[in-house]
Amino acid sequence: MLHIGVLQFTLEIPYAESLKDKRAVIKSLKDRLRRSFNVSISEIEDLDDCTIGTLGAVIAGGDIAHINSQMDHLLNELNEWRDGTLTDHQLEIISPR
């Protein structure tokens, strides 16, 4: 059975002085998370704010425990991220009924 883990999170990027600065930092983070966790990830809100980024990450798989573990590891990575601060997140695992 297919299960989908959805993580929406908000980051504060305090030193970004322009959208160009923010986009460079977000791109680097997205590339690293894609490589490390095999997630689909996109910036979804706060596109015009140069110090705040809201992103969504999605993982699909057959094992809820594995998806939950991957999302926990991803959150740990975000908490340790040096270029900004994780300020908010929501995690949901969707399973067909």
C-alpha positions in Angstrom: 0.0 0.0 0.0 1.3 3.5 -0.9 1.8 6.0 1.9 2.8 9.6 1.4 4.7 11.8 3.9 4.1 15.5 3.5 6.2 18.0 5.5 5.6 21.7 5.2 8.2 23.9 7.0 9.1 27.5 7.3 12.7 28.8 7.5 14.0 32.2 8.6 17.1 33.3 6.6 18.2 36.4 8.6 21.2 37.4 6.6 19.5 37.3 3.1 19.3 40.9 1.9 17.6 40.2 -1.4 15.5 37.6 -3.1 18.6 36.6 -5.0 20.4 35.8 -1.7 17.4 33.9 -0.5 17.0 31.9 -3.7 20.6 30.8 -3.7 20.4 29.6 -0.1 17.1 27.8 -0.7 18.4 26.2 -3.9 21.5 24.9 -2.1 19.3 23.4 0.7 16.8 21.8 -1.7 19.6 20.2 -3.7 21.2 18.8 -0.5 17.9 17.5 0.8 17.0 15.8 -2.5 20.4 14.0 -2.5 20.3 13.0 1.1 16.6 12.0 1.5 15.3 11.4 -2.0 12.4 13.8 -1.4 10.5 16.0 -3.8 10.8 19.5 -2.5 9.6 22.9 -3.6 9.2 26.5 -2.2 5.5 27.0 -1.8 4.8 30.2 0.0 6.6 33.5 1.0 8.1 33.8 -2.5 8.5 37.5 -2.3 9.9 37.7 1.3 13.7 37.7 1.2 14.1 36.4 4.8 11.4 33.8 5.1 11.0 30.6 3.0 8.1 28.1 3.2 8.8 24.8 1.5 7.0 21.5 1.1 8.8 18.1 1.0 7.1 14.8 0.0 8.2 11.2 0.4 6.3 8.2 -0.9 6.7 4.6 0.1 5.1 1.4 1.3 6.2 1.5 5.0 4.8 4.2 7.3 7.6 3.6 9.8 10.3 4.2 7.2 8.6 7.4 5.9 8.2 8.7 9.5 11.9 7.9 10.2 13.0 9.7 7.0 10.9 12.8 7.9 12.4 12.8 11.4 15.9 12.7 9.9 15.0 15.5 7.5 13.7 17.6 10.4 16.9 17.0 12.4 18.9 18.2 9.3 16.8 21.4 9.2 17.2 22.0 12.9 21.0 21.8 12.4 21.0 23.9 9.3 23.6 26.8 9.6 22.2 29.2 7.0 18.9 29.7 8.7 16.4 28.7 11.4 13.5 26.3 11.3 10.6 28.3 12.7 7.6 26.1 12.0 6.7 22.7 10.5 3.7 20.4 10.0 4.1 16.7 9.2 1.3 14.5 7.8 1.4 10.9 6.6 -1.4 10.2 4.1 -2.6 6.6 3.7 -5.4 5.4 1.5 -8.3 3.9 3.4 
